[in-house]
Amino acid sequence: MTANILKFVALTAFVGGGALLTQAFASSSQATPPARVLLFDLTTHGIWPATVTVSPGSYLVTVRNGISLSQLTVQLTGASAAAVVQDSITAGKSGLQKPVQLQVGKYTLTVGTRTEWKATLVVTASGN
């Protein structure tokens, strides 16, 4: 049995609203689709960026806790109001990462009961 060795090259770019979109390319003997990362930061003023537009596909939603608060519940909901991602940032954690498959539509990222802390994620066929 031979071991598959993967080499990763990360390419980071700004997408609509200023969010960082990181795409990691894996090379191996099997074709692997690129992993895309959506990065959001919790700040004293809310979630940054407030609006992001991307194309459909697989993403790793990453929320960084830049304000060092703990016991925060982060939720990404779709048009049906069903949670696509829901997790807590507990004491000692600097954030969270969750894989998600995004379809065309509008999603809202919220943090607990802090109504002023929300971001809009728009998924369009073209990503614009």
N, C-alpha and C positions, 0 to 999 in steps of 0.2 A: 504494500500500500504506500502510495506517495502522498506527501502532505501538500496541500494547496497553499502557496505563499501569496498573500495579497499585498499589493503596494497601493497606498492611498496618496492621492494628491488632492489637496483642498483648494477650491477656487471660491473666493468670497466676493460678493458684489452687492451693491445697494439695489433694492427693488422699491416699488412704489411706496411712498411714505417714509422712506429711509430705513426700512428694516434690512437687516443683514440676511442674505440668503447664501448659505454655504452649500456648495455641491462637492461631494467627495466622489472621486472616481476610483473604482476598484478594478484592478487588472488581475485576472486569474484565468484558469483554463475554461471556466464557465462564464457566460455573459451575465453580468450583474447590473441592474439598472442603478443609476446614480442615486445616492441618498441626498435629499435636500433638507436643509435645516432652516426653520423660521425662528429667529431670535427676537425675543421681547425682553425689555428691562423694566422692572418695577422701580419707580423713582418716587421721590416725595411728592411729585406732581401727578402721579398716575402711571399708566403704562405707556412706554415709548417703544416703537412708534404707535400712534393712535390709529392709523389706517395702513393696511398693506393689501396689495393686489398681486395675486399669483395665478398660475395655471393649475389645472387639476393634477393630482398625483399623490405620491407617497412623500410625507414630510416627517421630520422630527421637530415637534414643537418644543422649543426651549424657552423657559422663563427664568430669568436671572433675578435674584432677590438683592437688588442694590441698596436696599434700605435696612437690611438685617432684621426685619420683623420675622416673627415665627408664628406658627399656627395659622397660616393663610391658606384658604382654599381657592385654588385656581380652577376655572372652568371654561371650556370652549364649547359653545352651543351652536347648533345649526338653526335653520329656519323653522324646524319643527319644535324647537326649544329643548330637544333631547340633548343631553351632554355627550359630546364627542370625546372630550378629554375632561377628566376631573381628578384632581389629586391635591394633596396638601403639602405645603412647604413647612416642615417642622423645625424646631430649634436645632441649630447646627447645620442645616442644609442651606446651600447658597442658591438653590433653585430647583427646577425639575426639568425633565426631558421625557416626552411621551411620543411614541410613533402614532401617526394618524394618516388615514387615506382621505384626501379632500376631493369632493366632487364640486361641480359648478354650483355656486350659491353664495350666500352671505353668512358669515359666522361672527360670533361675538365672544371675545375673551374678557372675562371678568375676574375680579379678586374679591371673594367673600361678599360682605354686605356693603362694601365701599362703592357706591353707585357711580362716583366720579372716576373710578379706576376701571376703564374699559377700553378695549381696542376693537376695531372692526377689521375682519379678514375677508376680503372679497376674492372669490375664485371664479375666474372667467375663462372661457375656452382659449382666449389668446394670451391671458396673463397680463393684459394692459388695462 
